[in-house]
């Protein structure tokens, strides 16, 4: 019999995202700006769940849905369209699904969110977490008990971290890396928490704390060290036109996990994750912009640049024979062409 454990275990806050694109410039107080495009779909932890599920990974998500239109819509998309296992999730009576309006401009976006803390904590949702091959987690100042339980079950913890609004960047948070197999911060976060001045220096510090350390650098690509194999990799980002950068980091993380579960060499894992993140920013929204196997296959079929053909030649052996049907993307106005990859 095969391994019947979930491939990816997730928990976190879910949002209904409304993304406005095509802003000529950022808005200022008292000003009205008409945008060229708009997309909508599930966001937050759904970004990771959809990105993982689109690689055919058995993905289990523990989250809270509000008993409103936004919650019902997000649940339907995740369960029925994306085939994410929601058996650990709950619908909370009288609680509204958080809603985020994202203003996408250039290579970044501004977010405005309405919502309240959910009535169930991550630890309450997870309880004794199922044994899974991997878990993608967001570590915070206050450790979550379920993460230690999952690690004790043999689950490989892949962690990221967010912006510290206090800007204290307490190094105590890095103590949690003792439970982790991999850590994937961006360069700003990595340098702040390690008190270093470059992404390379931050990577060196982090590689002493966790078996696999990855530092993403936005338009500069990513760099990584795998102490379990002795590998080092430094790969550039793709030169792409950015429509909406929402969720690109989540697509990177889920793609790195998918490649890691496949046992790929570090450079291939890193290139694959950078590619997937680059493809995702060409669509509206976070979750439904994830390329999955179909999007990667579509891109590879169109690549003519000799350098890219060499750098990504490994895809010829890694891509599944059947990449699946075309992917649904976020409903948008105005409509976009079907093939965008």
C-alpha positions in Angstrom: 0.0 0.0 0.0 1.1 3.6 -0.7 1.6 6.4 1.8 -1.9 7.5 2.7 -0.9 10.4 4.9 -1.9 14.0 3.7 0.9 15.4 1.6 0.4 18.9 3.0 -1.2 20.1 6.2 -2.3 23.7 6.6 -4.1 26.0 9.0 -4.5 29.7 9.2 -6.9 32.6 8.5 -8.9 32.6 5.3 -10.0 35.8 3.5 -12.2 36.7 0.6 -10.0 38.8 -1.6 -11.1 41.5 -3.9 -8.1 42.6 -6.1 -8.1 45.9 -8.1 -5.4 46.1 -10.8 -4.4 48.6 -13.4 -4.0 51.6 -11.1 -2.2 54.4 -12.9 -0.8 55.5 -9.5 -1.4 54.8 -5.9 -4.6 56.6 -4.6 -4.3 59.6 -2.3 -6.9 60.7 0.3 -9.9 62.4 -1.2 -9.2 61.0 -4.7 -11.2 58.5 -6.8 -9.3 56.3 -9.2 -10.8 54.0 -11.8 -9.0 50.8 -12.3 -8.5 48.8 -15.4 -9.3 45.4 -13.9 -10.7 43.5 -10.9 -10.5 40.0 -9.6 -12.0 38.1 -6.7 -11.4 34.8 -4.9 -10.3 33.1 -1.7 -7.1 34.4 -0.1 -5.0 34.1 3.0 -4.3 30.5 3.8 -6.2 29.5 0.7 -3.3 30.7 -1.4 -1.1 27.9 0.0 -3.9 25.3 -0.1 -4.8 25.9 -3.8 -1.1 26.1 -4.9 -0.4 22.7 -3.3 -3.6 21.0 -4.5 -2.9 22.1 -8.1 0.1 19.8 -8.0 -2.0 16.9 -7.2 -0.9 16.9 -3.6 -3.3 15.5 -0.9 -3.9 18.8 0.9 -5.7 19.2 4.2 -6.8 22.6 5.4 -8.0 23.6 8.9 -9.6 27.0 8.8 -12.7 28.9 9.8 -15.4 30.0 7.3 -18.0 32.6 8.2 -21.7 31.8 7.7 -22.0 34.4 5.0 -21.8 34.6 1.2 -18.0 35.0 1.3 -17.5 32.0 3.4 -19.8 29.8 1.3 -18.2 30.9 -1.9 -14.7 30.2 -0.5 -15.7 26.8 0.8 -17.2 25.8 -2.5 -14.1 26.9 -4.5 -11.8 25.1 -2.2 -13.7 21.8 -1.7 -15.5 21.4 -5.0 -13.3 23.1 -7.5 -9.8 22.6 -6.0 -10.4 19.4 -4.1 -8.9 20.6 -0.8 -9.8 18.4 2.2 -11.7 20.6 4.6 -12.6 17.9 7.2 -10.7 19.9 9.9 -12.3 23.2 9.0 -15.4 24.8 10.7 -18.1 27.2 9.8 -18.7 29.7 12.6 -22.3 30.9 13.2 -22.6 34.7 13.5 -19.0 35.3 12.4 -18.1 37.1 9.1 -15.4 35.9 6.7 -12.6 38.5 6.7 -12.6 40.6 3.4 -9.5 42.1 1.9 -9.3 44.7 -0.8 -5.9 44.6 -2.5 -4.7 47.6 -4.6 -2.1 46.1 -7.0 0.4 48.6 -8.3 3.7 47.7 -10.0 5.5 44.9 -8.2 3.6 45.3 -4.9 0.2 45.9 -3.5 -1.6 47.7 -0.6 -4.1 45.8 1.5 -7.2 47.0 3.3 -9.0 44.3 5.4 -12.2 44.1 7.4 -12.6 41.3 9.9 -12.3 39.9 13.4 -10.3 37.2 15.0 -11.9 33.8 14.4 -13.7 32.0 17.2 -11.5 28.9 16.9 -7.7 29.0 17.4 -5.3 27.1 15.2 -4.7 24.7 18.1 -8.4 24.1 18.6 -8.9 23.4 14.9 -6.0 21.0 14.7 -6.3 19.2 18.1 -4.0 16.3 17.6 -3.0 16.9 14.0 -3.1 14.0 11.6 0.3 12.6 10.6 1.2 14.4 7.4 4.3 14.3 5.2 4.7 18.1 5.4 3.1 21.1 7.0 3.3 24.7 5.8 3.2 27.0 8.7 3.5 30.7 9.5 5.5 31.1 12.7 4.6 33.9 15.1 5.9 35.3 18.4 3.6 33.0 20.3 4.4 29.3 19.4 1.5 27.1 18.3 1.2 23.8 20.2 0.0 21.9 17.2 3.3 22.5 15.4 5.3 20.7 18.0 2.7 17.8 17.9 3.0 17.6 14.1 6.8 17.6 14.3 6.7 14.8 16.8 4.5 12.8 14.4 7.3 12.9 11.8 5.8 15.8 9.8 8.4 17.9 8.1 7.6 21.5 9.0 8.2 24.2 6.2 7.9 27.6 7.8 7.7 31.2 6.8 7.3 34.4 8.8 5.7 37.8 8.3 6.5 41.4 8.8 6.9 42.4 12.4 4.8 45.5 12.9 6.7 46.3 16.1 9.9 46.2 14.1 11.7 44.7 17.1 12.5 41.5 15.1 13.0 39.5 18.2 15.5 36.7 17.6 13.5 34.6 20.1 11.2 33.7 17.3 14.0 31.8 15.6 14.0 29.4 18.5 11.0 27.8 16.8 13.2 26.7 13.9 14.3 23.8 16.1 11.0 22.1 15.1 11.3 22.9 11.4 12.8 21.1 8.4 12.9 24.3 6.3 12.6 28.0 6.7 11.6 30.3 3.7 11.6 34.0 4.7 12.1 36.9 2.3 15.3 38.8 2.4 14.0 41.7 4.4 12.7 39.4 7.1 15.8 37.2 7.1 18.2 40.1 7.5 16.1 41.7 10.2 15.8 38.5 12.3 19.4 37.6 11.9 20.8 41.1 12.3 22.7 40.8 9.0 23.1 43.2 6.1 22.8 40.9 3.1 20.6 38.0 2.0 23.7 35.8 1.7 24.8 36.6 5.3 21.3 35.9 6.6 21.2 32.6 4.8 24.5 31.6 6.4 23.0 32.3 9.9 19.8 30.5 9.2 21.5 27.5 7.8 22.9 26.9 11.3 19.4 26.7 12.7 17.4 24.7 10.2 18.3 21.8 7.8 17.0 23.7 4.7 17.2 27.5 4.6 15.8 29.6 1.7 15.8 33.3 1.3 13.6 34.8 -1.4 14.7 38.1 -3.0 11.7 39.2 -5.1 12.9 40.3 -8.5 16.4 39.1 -7.7 15.3 35.4 -7.3 16.2 33.2 -4.4 19.1 31.6 -2.6 19.1 28.4 -0.5 21.2 25.9 1.4 20.3 22.3 2.1 22.5 21.0 4.9 21.0 17.4 4.5 22.6 17.1 1.1 25.4 19.8 1.2 23.8 21.6 -1.7 23.8 25.4 -2.4 21.7 27.2 -5.0 21.3 30.7 -6.2 18.7 31.3 -9.0 17.4 34.4 -10.7 13.8 35.4 -11.0 12.0 35.3 -14.3 11.5 38.6 -16.2 7.7 38.8 -16.2 5.1 41.6 -16.5 3.4 41.8 -13.0 -0.3 42.1 -12.9 -0.9 41.2 -9.3 1.8 40.0 -6.8 -0.7 38.9 -4.2 0.1 35.4 -2.9 3.3 35.0 -5.0 5.3 34.0 -1.8 2.7 31.4 -1.0 3.0 29.9 -4.5 6.7 29.8 -4.1 6.5 28.0 -0.8 3.9 25.4 -2.0 5.9 24.8 -5.1 9.1 24.3 -3.2 7.4 21.7 -1.0 5.9 19.9 -4.1 9.4 19.6 -5.6 10.9 18.6 -2.3 8.4 15.8 -1.9 9.5 14.7 -5.3 13.1 14.4 -4.1 14.5 16.9 -6.6 18.0 18.5 -6.3 18.0 21.8 -4.5 18.6 23.9 -7.7 15.7 22.3 -9.4 13.5 22.9 -6.4 14.5 26.5 -6.2 14.1 27.2 -10.0 10.7 25.4 -10.0 9.4 27.6 -7.1 10.8 30.8 -8.6 9.1 29.9 -11.9 5.7 29.1 -10.3 5.8 32.4 -8.4 6.7 34.3 -11.5 3.8 32.7 -13.5 1.3 33.5 -10.7 1.8 37.3 -10.8 0.5 37.3 -14.3 -3.0 36.6 -13.0 -5.4 38.3 -10.6 -5.7 37.1 -7.0 -3.5 34.9 -4.9 -5.1 31.4 -4.6 -6.5 31.1 -8.1 -3.4 32.5 -9.8 -1.4 29.4 -8.8 -0.2 27.7 -12.0 -0.2 24.1 -11.0 1.1 21.4 -13.4 -1.0 22.8 -16.2 0.4 26.3 -16.0 4.0 25.1 -15.8 3.4 22.8 -18.8 1.9 25.6 -20.8 4.8 27.8 -20.1 7.4 25.2 -21.0 5.8 24.5 -24.3 6.2 28.1 -25.3 9.8 28.7 -24.1 12.2 29.5 -27.0 15.0 31.4 -25.2 18.1 29.1 -25.3 19.2 30.1 -21.7 15.8 29.3 -20.3 15.6 26.0 -22.2 18.9 25.1 -20.6 18.1 26.3 -17.1 14.7 24.6 -17.0 15.5 21.6 -19.1 14.9 19.4 -16.1 11.1 20.0 -16.6 11.2 17.7 -19.6 11.7 14.8 -17.1 9.7 16.3 -14.2 6.4 17.3 -15.7 3.6 14.7 -15.6 2.5 13.1 -18.9 -1.0 14.5 -18.3 -0.8 18.0 -16.7 -4.6 18.0 -16.4 -7.3 20.3 -17.7 -7.0 24.1 -18.0 -7.1 25.9 -14.7 -9.9 28.2 -13.5 -8.6 31.6 -12.5 -10.2 34.3 -10.5 -13.4 35.8 -12.0 -12.2 39.1 -13.5 -13.5 42.2 -15.2 -12.7 42.9 -18.0 -12.3 39.2 -19.1 -8.7 38.1 -19.8 -7.6 35.7 -22.6 -7.8 32.1 -21.6 -4.1 31.3 -22.2 -1.9 33.6 -20.2 1.2 31.5 -19.5 
